[in-house]
Amino acid sequence: MTTTEKIANAKKRIDELERLIKYWNDSDHDEAKIVNFAGKIENKVA
């Protein structure tokens, strides 16, 4: 991955976080705020 690609990916993440912060701070949204983040769950047996 080139430096330019890394910067572009970081910018996308920053933009997404800024949108989430704006949404959470928006006083027009009084209902419960639920955000579903996709995650990988691994079951490991010791």
FIKOLZA-1660 file (N, C-alpha, C; in steps of 0.1 Angstrom, whole numbers, plus 5000, padded with zeros to 4 digits):
% residues 46
   i   px   py   pz ch aa at
   1 5009 4988 5000  A  M  N
   1 5000 5000 5000  A  M CA
   1 5009 5012 5000  A  M  C
   2 5006 5021 4991  A  T  N
   2 5014 5033 4990  A  T CA
   2 5010 5044 5001  A  T  C
   3 5019 5053 5002  A  T  N
   3 5016 5064 5012  A  T CA
   3 5003 5071 5008  A  T  C
   4 5001 5074 4995  A  T  N
   4 4989 5081 4991  A  T CA
   4 4977 5073 4994  A  T  C
   5 4977 5060 4992  A  E  N
   5 4966 5051 4996  A  E CA
   5 4963 5051 5011  A  E  C
   6 4974 5051 5019  A  K  N
   6 4972 5052 5033  A  K CA
   6 4966 5065 5038  A  K  C
   7 4970 5076 5032  A  I  N
   7 4964 5089 5035  A  I CA
   7 4949 5089 5031  A  I  C
   8 4946 5084 5019  A  A  N
   8 4932 5084 5015  A  A CA
   8 4923 5075 5024  A  A  C
   9 4928 5064 5028  A  N  N
   9 4921 5056 5038  A  N CA
   9 4919 5063 5051  A  N  C
  10 4929 5069 5056  A  A  N
  10 4928 5076 5069  A  A CA
  10 4918 5088 5068  A  A  C
  11 4918 5095 5056  A  K  N
  11 4909 5106 5054  A  K CA
  11 4894 5100 5054  A  K  C
  12 4892 5089 5048  A  K  N
  12 4879 5083 5048  A  K CA
  12 4874 5080 5063  A  K  C
  13 4883 5074 5071  A  R  N
  13 4880 5071 5085  A  R CA
  13 4877 5084 5093  A  R  C
  14 4885 5094 5090  A  I  N
  14 4883 5107 5097  A  I CA
  14 4870 5113 5094  A  I  C
  15 4866 5112 5081  A  D  N
  15 4853 5118 5076  A  D CA
  15 4842 5110 5083  A  D  C
  16 4843 5097 5084  A  E  N
  16 4832 5089 5090  A  E CA
  16 4831 5092 5105  A  E  C
  17 4842 5094 5112  A  L  N
  17 4841 5098 5126  A  L CA
  17 4835 5111 5128  A  L  C
  18 4839 5121 5119  A  E  N
  18 4833 5134 5120  A  E CA
  18 4818 5134 5118  A  E  C
  19 4813 5125 5108  A  R  N
  19 4799 5124 5106  A  R CA
  19 4792 5118 5119  A  R  C
  20 4798 5108 5125  A  L  N
  20 4792 5102 5137  A  L CA
  20 4792 5112 5148  A  L  C
  21 4802 5120 5150  A  I  N
  21 4803 5130 5161  A  I CA
  21 4792 5140 5158  A  I  C
  22 4790 5145 5146  A  K  N
  22 4780 5155 5143  A  K CA
  22 4766 5149 5146  A  K  C
  23 4764 5136 5142  A  Y  N
  23 4751 5130 5145  A  Y CA
  23 4748 5129 5159  A  Y  C
  24 4758 5125 5167  A  W  N
  24 4756 5123 5182  A  W CA
  24 4754 5137 5189  A  W  C
  25 4760 5147 5183  A  N  N
  25 4758 5160 5190  A  N CA
  25 4746 5168 5185  A  N  C
  26 4740 5163 5175  A  D  N
  26 4728 5169 5169  A  D CA
  26 4716 5169 5178  A  D  C
  27 4712 5180 5182  A  S  N
  27 4701 5181 5192  A  S CA
  27 4687 5177 5186  A  S  C
  28 4686 5176 5173  A  D  N
  28 4674 5172 5166  A  D CA
  28 4671 5157 5168  A  D  C
  29 4681 5149 5172  A  H  N
  29 4679 5135 5173  A  H CA
  29 4677 5132 5188  A  H  C
  30 4665 5130 5192  A  D  N
  30 4662 5127 5206  A  D CA
  30 4661 5112 5209  A  D  C
  31 4659 5104 5198  A  E  N
  31 4657 5090 5200  A  E CA
  31 4670 5084 5203  A  E  C
  32 4670 5071 5208  A  A  N
  32 4682 5064 5211  A  A CA
  32 4691 5063 5199  A  A  C
  33 4704 5065 5202  A  K  N
  33 4713 5064 5191  A  K CA
  33 4721 5051 5192  A  K  C
  34 4718 5043 5182  A  I  N
  34 4725 5030 5181  A  I CA
  34 4732 5029 5168  A  I  C
  35 4745 5025 5169  A  V  N
  35 4753 5023 5157  A  V CA
  35 4758 5009 5157  A  V  C
  36 4756 5002 5146  A  N  N
  36 4760 4988 5145  A  N CA
  36 4773 4988 5137  A  N  C
  37 4784 4984 5144  A  F  N
  37 4796 4982 5137  A  F CA
  37 4799 4968 5134  A  F  C
  38 4802 4965 5122  A  A  N
  38 4804 4951 5118  A  A CA
  38 4817 4947 5125  A  A  C
  39 4817 4935 5130  A  G  N
  39 4829 4930 5137  A  G CA
  39 4830 4915 5135  A  G  C
  40 4842 4911 5136  A  K  N
  40 4845 4896 5134  A  K CA
  40 4847 4890 5148  A  K  C
  41 4839 4880 5151  A  I  N
  41 4839 4873 5163  A  I CA
  41 4845 4859 5161  A  I  C
  42 4856 4857 5168  A  E  N
  42 4862 4844 5167  A  E CA
  42 4860 4836 5180  A  E  C
  43 4856 4823 5178  A  N  N
  43 4855 4814 5190  A  N CA
  43 4868 4806 5190  A  N  C
  44 4875 4808 5202  A  K  N
  44 4887 4801 5203  A  K CA
  44 4886 4792 5216  A  K  C
  45 4891 4780 5214  A  V  N
  45 4890 4770 5225  A  V CA
  45 4904 4768 5230  A  V  C
  46 4906 4769 5243  A  A  N
  46 4919 4768 5249  A  A CA
  46 4923 4753 5250  A  A  C
% end
